[in-house]
Amino acid sequence: MEIRKQSFIKGAAILAAAGLITKILGAIYRIPLGRIVGSEAMGYYGTAYTVYTWALTVSAYAIPIAISKLTAEKLEMGRGDEAKRIFRVALSFISVVGLLFSILLYVYAKDIANLLNNPGSYIAILYVIPSVFLFSVTGALRGYFQGMQNMTPSAVSQVLEQLGRVIFGFVLAIMLLPLGFQQAAGGAVAGTTIGGVISVVTLVFIYFRYKSNRGIEGENLNHKKESAISILRRLIVFTIPITIGSSVMPIMGLLDSMIIMDRLQAAGYSLESAVSMYGQLTQMAMPFINLPQVLTISLAASLVPAISESVTRRDIDAVEKKSELAIRISLIMGLPAAFGLFILADPIMTIAYPTEPASVITALMYLAPAVIFLTLVQTLTAILQGMGKEKIPVLNLAIGAVVKVIVTYTLTSIPYINVRGAAIGTVAAYAIASILNLIAIIKYQQKSFNYKQLILKPVLATAAMTVTAYFAYKYSFLMTESKSMSALLSMLLAASIYGAVLILIRGITIEELQMAPGGGKLSRVLKKKGVLK
């Protein structure tokens, strides 16, 4: 098996396909799970998952980014031997850190559950602890392959991991439900640990298959080998700001759990009602917000090594072109997704959770604008990290987090706003971080973007799509009296209108169209007819 370098567009497309499958599986999993176990169990599940996300972010998130960046730089210099050394040192380091975090979580699990004002989540936290170590190992392996700009191993392991998580998590949750909501939540998060085992086994198998063949070339005997201590020092220096930055949002999630529970009870709601409302926001509405991020998460993973490689070559023009293309793709995907979720929140949540109160619809409507800024902040952060400006997005996200805490604390205790205050805080946080990141990119690249192409055209196409979705759903429902049928018809029609308008006003380029499924063939037809250049 040979290692083949992929362009950042192709790499992003591969990861996006895997991410889409993963998100669909996650939605298929969470929707029936929420129906069966209810919002209280999902509230326990949400707290445990937030703890897991925070621990994994602190212990392992930054290392894969560092490995991919440093590996790409060494390969560009023809030092394949040093790339392998970086991986081995990083894997050893992250394995130890992941193990230590797992032990600490186990020792303090009950204290953490009490601190988060959700003591019932204790069992679920225990079930998810082993996955912190497993995903530390997984992250190192994925970072190594991504540094070679080969996203296929990461994509394969991602899909298999999610399959394991969904199948085992669902089965265990149902099996443990008779024992109570807390045990059911524990069974659901146990699927994450099993998925981690599957992911590690898959990546280790792929790694040894590569290693048994030619692997990466590039050993240069004329260069002195870098010591393990030196490599470790570089990894730590690079990862500290990224770790701090990537910890901001999980910490914000932990603060959300504490603040929301406390402020809702201060507003007069019972603990059970507060847990249910928290579950509606974080585990029922939020997954729909996360779905459009599939492409931008993939872009971010592919962008860091691609931009690092261009920076190493001092190819500033390539850095600027890759940056602008990535930002355009983020807006082209994020804008219609946000407005679509807002307009169709009623049928989406009613179909997904028919037994839940109308407040679950409102939660999605208030969260929907966050999609625009979530997709942007991920892409802009990756660009800055690839440019070696990893400290900037840390500060910007921290500023956004402070705003979120203030907004959430202030608004959530107002009875008629309640949990929607947390949603407003989320939107504000990501909006501020996105704007500040964009200002930094403009400053350091000394480039003025074509805002007509970058923003105005996607906004016009989104406006046409939004109007279409609203009236298509309204009149379809009058004729069919079926929310599911009306929602499906309006989505298909709105998506078609969006694509058609975007093409007609030339708001999309050949490269962007080629990223879509079947886009290659369509782009050739449109280019031949002179619609696209």
N, C-alpha and C positions, 0 to 999 in steps of 0.2 A: 504494500500500500504506500503510495507516494503522497507527500505533503504538497498540496497545490495552493498557492497564494491566490486569494480572491480580491477583487476590487471592493472598496468599502460599500459600494452600492449593492453588489451581489451578496457580499457578506451580510449586509443589513437585511436584504430580501430573504436570505436563508433563515436568519434568526427571527425575522418577522413571521415567516410561515410557521416556524416552530412555536413562536410566542402566541400566534393566533390559535393554533391547535390547543395549546396549554390553557389559554384564557377560556376558550369554548368548553373544554373539559372542566375547568374550574367553575364556570357558570352552571354547567349541567350538574355538577356536584353540589354547589351551594344552594341552588334554588330548591331542589327537592329535599335537601338536608334541612334547610330552614323551614320548609313546610312540615316535615316530620317531627323535628325536635323542638321547633318553636323559637321565638326571639329571645327567651330567657337563656336557653342553652347556647344560642348563637352569641349572646353577650359574654358568656364565660369563654366561649371559643375565641371571640374577638380579643379579649384581654390577654389570653395565653399567647395568641398569635402575635400580638403587639410586643409582648415580652421577648418572644423568640426573634422577631424582626430586629428589635433593638440589640439583643445580644449578638446576633449574627452580623449586624452592621458594624458594631464596635470591634468584634473579634476577627472578621474575615472579609468585609466588603471591599476595603481599599486594596488588599493584596492582589486580587486578580487584575485590577486596573493597573497597578504598578508592574506586575509581571508582563502584561500585554504591552505596556509602553516601553519598558526596558528591553524586552525581547525584540520588539520591532526595531528599536534603535540599533541593537547589536547586529541583527541580521542585515540591516541597511549598510553597516560598516563591514560586512563579511565575516562577522565573528559568531558563527553558529555554536562553537564550543562554549563561548561565554554565555550565550542564551540558555544553553542547557544547565550551566552552573547556576545561573540566576534562578531557574525553576527549582532545582534541587534544594538550594538554600531556603528559598521562599516556602516550599512545601514543608520542610522540617519546622520552620519557624511558625507557620500558620497552624500546623497540626498541634503543636504544644499550646499555643494561645487558645485554640478552639477547645482543647481538652480542659484547660484551666477554667475557661468560662463555663463550660458544662458543669464542672464540679461546684463552682461558686453558685450557679443557679440552683442546683440540687439542694445545697446547704441552706440557701436563703429563700427558697420557693414560697414558703408560707408567709414569710415577712413581706415579700414582694406583692403577693395577692392582697394582703391586708393594707399595704401602703397604697395600692391602687383602688382602694375602697370597693373591692370586688372579691371578698374572701372565698366565694364559691368557685373561683377560677383556679384554685390551688391544684386540684387533681389534673386539670388540663395542662397547666404549666409543667407538672412533673412528666407527663407523657411526651412533651415536645422537646425536652432538654437534650436527649442524645443527638437530635438533628443538628444542633449547633456545631458539634465536632464534625459530623459527617459532611455538612455543607462547607466547612472550612477547607477540607480536602478537595471537595468538588470545585470550589472556587479557584484554587491554585491550578488545577488541571485545565479548567476552562480558560483561565487567563493565559496559560502557556500556548494553547492552540490559537486563541484570539490574537496573541502577539505575532504568530506566524501568518495572521490574516486568513485563517481557515476557520470558518464558523460552523462547519458541519458537525464536528464532534460535540460542541456545545448544544447545538440544535437537537441532535439525536438524544443526548442524555436528558435534556430538558423535557422532551415529550414523554420518554419512558418514566422519568421521575414523577411527572404529573399523573400519568396513568396509575402508577402505584399508589400515589397519594389519594386519588379519587376513589379507586376501587376499595382499598383497604380502609380508608377513612370512613367511607359510607357504610361499609359492612360492619365495622367495629362500633360506629355510632348507633346503628340500629340494634345490634346485639346488646349493647350496654344501656340502652334507653330504659328498659324496665327497672334498672337500678337507680334511676334519677337523672335529672338534667346535667348535673355536674359530671357524672360518669360518661354520659353520652357525648358531652363536649370533649372529654378526655379521649374517647375513642376516635372522634373526628380528627383531632390534632395528631393522634398517633400515626395516622396515615402519612403525615409529613415526614416522620422519622423513617418509616418504611420506604417512602419515595427517595429519601436520602441514601439509603443503602443501595437501592437500585441504580441511582445516579453514579455513585462511587464505583460500583462494579463495572458499569458500562464504560466510564471514562478510563479506568485502569486497563480494561481490555483493549480499548482503542490505542491508548498510549503504548502498550507493549507491542501491539501490531505495527505501529509506526517505528518503534525503536528497533524491532527485529529486522526492519528493512533499512533503507538508507537514511531515513530521518532527515535531519537538517544538516546541510553541508556548511562548511565555512571555518574549519579549524585553521588558525593562522599561527604557525610556530614562531614567527618573528615578533609576536606581541607577548608581553608578560601577562600571565594569568592573574586575574583579580582575586584577591583573597576572599574567603567566606565572610570574614568580619567586615571587609569593605563593601561587599554586596549587601550584607544585612544592614549596614549603616545607610546605604543609599535607599534601600527599600523602606526603612523606617522614616527617613527624612521625607521621602515622597509621600508615604502613606499617612503620616500624622495629620496634615491638613485635610486630606480626603476623608480619613476616618472621622475627624471632628465634624466635617461637613455632612457626611453621610449619616452621622449620629443625630443630627439636628431633627430630622423628620421623625425617626422612631422615638426620640425623646419627646418630641411634640405629641406623638401618639400616646405615650405614657402619661404625659401631662393632661392630654385630652381625657383619658380614662378617669383620672383623679378629679379634674375640674368639672367635667360633665356630670359625673355621679354626684359630686358635692353640691354643685350649683342647682341641679335639677331638684335635689332634695330640699335645698334652701328655698326653691320656688314652690314647694308644697307637694311634690311628687313622692310616692313611696319608693323604697329601694328597688322593689320588683319592677315598678313602672320605669324607673331610671335605667335599670339594666336592659329592659325591653327596648326603650327608645335608643339607647346606645347601640344595641344590636341592630336595630333598623338602619341607623346611620352608617355604621362601620362595616357591617357584614351583609346587609341587604342592598343598600344604595351604593356603597363605595365600590363593590366589584364591577358595576356598570361603568363607573368613572374610570376604573383601571383598565378596562378593555381596550379603549383607543390608544393606550400607551404602548401597545405591543410594538408598533413600528418604531417609536422614538426610543424605547429601551434598546431595541435592536440597533438603531442608528448610533446610539451612544456607545454601545459595546464595539461597534465597527469603526467609529470615528476616532477614538483615542489612539489606537495604533496607526491608523491611516494618516492622521494629522501629525503625530509624532515623527513618522517616517519622513513626511514632507518638510517638517521643521529641521530634522537632521540633515536633509539635503539642501537646506536653506532655500527651498522652493516656495517663496511667499505667495506667488500667484496660485499655486495648487492649494495652499492652505485657505486662501480667500474663497476660491471656487467651491471647495468641499464644504466650507462653513456656510456659504450662502445657499447652496443646494440643500443642505441638511435643515436649515431654518425654514426654507420654503416648503419642504416636505412636511415638516412639523405643523405648519399653519394649514396646509392643504388638507391634512388629516384631522387636526384638532378642532378647527372652526366648525365644520359641519357636524362632527360628532357631538360637540357641546350643545349646539342649537337643536340638533335632532333629539338628544336625550331630554332637553327641556320641553320641547313641544309634545313629545310622545311619552312623557313620564307617566301619565295616567294609565294608558293601556299596557305599557311595559311592566309596571309594578303590580297592576291588577292581575295580569296574566301570570306573572312570576309568583306572587304571594297573595292569592285570592282571599285568604282568611285574615290577613293583616289589616289594621285600620288605615284610613286615608293618610295618616301622618307619614307613612312610608313613601307615598307619592311625593309629598311636599319635600321630604328629605332629598330625594333624587333631583327635584327641580332646583333646589338651593345649591346642591353640589355641582350641577351640570357645568356652570361656567368655569369651574376649576380645571376641566379637561384642557382648555386652551393653554392655560399657564403651566399645568403639569407637563404636557408634552413639550412645551417650549423650554422649561427650566432644565429638563433632562438633556435635551440637545445642546443647549447653551453651556451647560456645565461640562459636558464631554468635550466641546470645542476648547474651552479654557484649560481643561486638564491636558489635552493634547498639545496645547501651546506652552505648557509648563507654568501656567498661571493658576495652579490648583488651589491657592489660598483665597482667591477672589470669590468663587462661588460659595465657599464656606461662610465668609462674612455676610454675603448677601442673603443666604438662606437663614442665617442666624437672625438677621434683621427681620426677615419675614416671620420667623418663629416667634419673636418677641411680640410682633403685631398680632399674631394669631392668639397667643395666650391672653393678651389684653382684651381682644374682641370676644373671644369665647367666654372668658370670665365675666365680662360685663353683660353680654347679651343672653347667655344661657339661663341666668337666674330670673329673667323676665318671663312670666308664665306664658304669655301669648306668643313668645318667640321660641322659648325652650331650646330643644336640641338643634334647631335651625341656626342658632347663634354660632355653634361649632362649625357648621357648614360655611357660613359667611366668613368666619375666621380662616378657614382653609383656603378659600378663594383669594382672600386678601393676602395671605402669606405667599402663595405661589405667584401672584401677580407682581408683588413688590420684588421678589427674588428674580423673576424673569426680566423685568425692566432694568434692574441694576446689572444683571449679567450681560444684557444686550449692549448697554452703555459701555461696559468694560471691553467687549469684543470690538466695538467700533473704535474705541480709544487705542487699543493695542495693535489692531490690524491697520489702523489709519485708513479706514475704508468707509465710504458712504454707500449704503445699499440702495438698490433700485426699489424704493418703497412702493411704487405703483405696481410693479410685478410681484413684490414680496408680500404686500399686505392688501392693497386695494382690490386686485382681481380676485383673490380667494374670498374676500369679504362680499363682493358683488355676487359671486357664485353661491355663497352660503345664504345670502339674503333670498335669492331665487329659490333655493332648496327649502328654506324654512317656510316660506309662504306656501309652496307646493305641499309640504308635509302637513301643514295645518289644515288646509282646505281639503286635501285628499283624504285625510283621516275623518274629518267632519262629515263629508258627504258619503264616504264609504260606509261609515257607521249608520247613517240614516237609512241607507239601502240594505245593508246586510244585518244590522243589529248584532254584529260579532266584533268584539274588540280585537281578537287575535287576527282575524282575516283583514280587518280595516287597517290595523297597524302594519301588517305585512305588505299590503298593497301600497300604503302611503310611503313606507320605507323604500320599496323598489322604485316607485315613481320619483320620489325625492332624490334618490341616489342617481337615477338616470338624468334628471334635470341638472343636478349639480355637475356631473361629469360633462354633459353636453355644453352647458354655459361656460365652464372652465376652458373647454377646448375652443369654443367659438370666440371667446375674448382673448385667446392665446395666453391664458393664465397658467399653462402647464407646458413644460418642455419635453423633448423626446426622452431625456434621461429619467425624468420623474414618472412619465407614463410607463416606461419600461419596467418600473418597480412593481406595478400592479399585476395581478394574475392575468395572463393573456395580453399584457400590455405591449410586449414585443411585436406581436403580429399586428395589433391595432395601430401602433405607432408607425409601422411600415406603410400601412394602408393610408393613414392620414398624411404622412409625409409625401407619398406618391401623389395624393390629390391636392397637395399644397396647403392643407389646413394647418399643419405643424411644420416648423423648420428645425 
